[in-house]
Amino acid sequence: MSDAKPLGGRILTPTFLVCLLVIGVAGYYTYKRFLLGIGAVANLNDGFPWGLWISYDVVVGSAFACGGYVMALMVYVFNGGRFHPLVRPALLASMFGYSLAGVSVLVDIGRYFNVYNLYLPWQINLHSVMLEVALCITTYVFVMWLEFAPAFVEKWKLKKFGAVLDKVVFVLIALGVLLPTMHQSSLGTMMLMAGYKLSPLWHTSTLPLLFLFTALFMGFAMVIFEGTLSGRVYRLEDETHLLAKIGKIIAYLIGVYLILRLQNIFVRGAMPEAFSGSFLGYMFLLENALLLGGMLILAYPGYRHSPRLLFIAAVLVLCGGALFRFNTYIIGYNPGTGWKYFPSIGEQMITYGLIALEIAGYMLFVKFFPVFSAGHKSAAPIPVKE
């Protein structure tokens, strides 16, 4: 039984109301999309069939939602028991992130009413990496809700259901580690299909490994980001001592990633493209500069033990990792024959609505369900408004 307790407090805060407003606008465009078709709200075309809904909501968003994955690795695989208070908040953020990524895919699919074919053995293509990604992500969403289910058990005193969960928890933890490892690397594998249409700055056989690395350090960075904001907003006890240890791990991961990334670019002879003065070259340099900046802050103990610098480093890492994935799927991709793409207002609003729904859902759950450890409540509340 966890020592976590619901935070309680007012629901209709200014932040929550703003989220509801954004969700309402996004709901209008979502209704329009399902009523009139994708073309009524999106700028997708034959050259760019994957746009903002896939590149951000799924590819980047799922990496942002890897906090639960990396904390499961830390606590249950590497036996980092001292990090246990961070597990449930990270899992909650991951649960919403992945669930809404699944919603985004449903919005993106042209014939969404045929999505059930994904689960019919006689309809599926066993040789498709997209099948593996789809099945892994949908299964992982289900696993995460079950992993978070102990919070429901504690809230509603569901003792019989809790007893069943205790018997299968080791299976859920194993799946919670295996499934993200598979589909995060496979998100990189999918862009190998682009061939010459993807710039040599990003098209490499190491994409699966690079995507897995970005999922790891972006997941850890999101734990720091979420932990810092939650601690400030909900007046929780300072957890910098734990987050700094995670920061050290991020620094090592980024160091290995940058060595692999730059060595691969050099060996393939693509380094001149990075310094050619082109837009793609600048985007390549920017993504790596952001990661390098975050790594340098986190590599120095005096810096990573500063809450402010730790938070800044996490933001740099999240932006650098997100830009790498966005570059791979959209910016570095050129289908040729003059195809262009920029997300429409409708596409953007649906994405903003999903983000707002995630934030609002997180705020509701921490107030109604036991998420934060009771022993981490600050004795001296900081007067901060949500």
Order of alpha helices (4+ residues) and beta strands (2+ residues): beta-alpha-alpha-alpha-alpha-alpha-alpha-alpha-alpha-alpha-alpha-alpha-alpha-alpha-beta
